[in-house]
């Protein structure tokens, strides 16, 4: 069971689309082909105005995500957080993450199992 009162903060503004979170999770949980604990979605480029485009990478925890409960029990970070090259993920108490979330931009979400 995941640590009660803890969650995962994801700041999509800093996600580079490297897939490190997806690979790290898949390896940590030993998931078979076609299964993910966290899945990186890509919102392809779309035109906002004549000179501005939007292109987002969005890591989404799935029902198989347990926030690496065995790693957290040992005092370690979840695998996705540890391996995030863009440092777009943070694990911690929900109250602290909510405060950080309020200070960030609009491309931020929190996952609480």
N, C-alpha and C positions, 0 to 999 in steps of 0.2 A: 504494500500500500504506500502511496506517495505521502511525503511529509505534510501533515496537516497545517494549513495556513500559509503554505509556500506556493509560489507560482513562477511562471516564465514570462518575462517581458520581452517583446520583440519590437524593435524599432525598424520598420521597413525602409525608412529613409536611408539607412546605412547598409542594407542588404545588397551585396554585390552579385548575387546569383551564382556563387561558386559551388553550391551543392555540398559543401563540407558538412553541414548539419545533417543532411539527409544520409550521406555515406557513413558518418560517425555513428549515427543512431542505428542504422541498419546493421553495422558491425557489432555495436555494443549489445544490441538485443538479439543478434543472430537471426535476423528476419530473412525469410526466403524471398526469391524473386517475386515482384509484384506486390509486396507488403512494405509498408513504411510506418515508422513511429512519428516521423515528421516528413512532410512532403513539400517540396519547393514548387510553388506555382508561379507561372510567368504571365503577367498581363502585358501582352505584346504592345509595341509602340502604337500609339494613336494620337492623332493631331488635336491639340487643344486650341491653337490659333495658328496664324500664318508662320510664325517663327518659334513656336513652342510645342514640344512633344512630351508625352507621358509614357514611361516604361518602368514597370514595377516588378520586382521579385518578391514573392510573399511566402515565407515559410509557415506552414500550417500544421500544428500538431494533430495527430489522428487519435482514434480511440485506442490504438496500441501504445501510445506514449504513456509512460508511467513516471516521467521526469527522472529516469534512471535511479529509481528508489534505492537500488543496491549501492550505487556510487555515492549518493547523497548520505546514506547511512554511514559511509566510511569518511564523511567530511569532504568529499570531492564534489565538483560541479557536474551537472548533467553533461553527457558527451557532446550534445549539440552546442552548448554554451562554451565548453572548452575549445572546441574546434572551429568556432565561428571566426572566419578571417576578418570580417568587417566589424567585429565586436558589436553586432546588432542585437545580441541576446544577453539577458541577465536573469539569474535565478536568485530568489530571495523571498523574504516575508512579503505577503500581499500588501500590507500597509505601506511598507517602504517602496515597493514597486509602484503603487498607486500614486504616491507623492512624486516620484520620478516621472511617471506617465503624464501627470498634470503639467510638468515643466517642459515636456517635449512637444514636437509638432503634431500634425494630424495623422501621420503614418505610424501609429504605434498601437499595439494591442497586447493584452495580457491573457495568458492561458492558465487556468486554475483547474486541476483535475478534480 
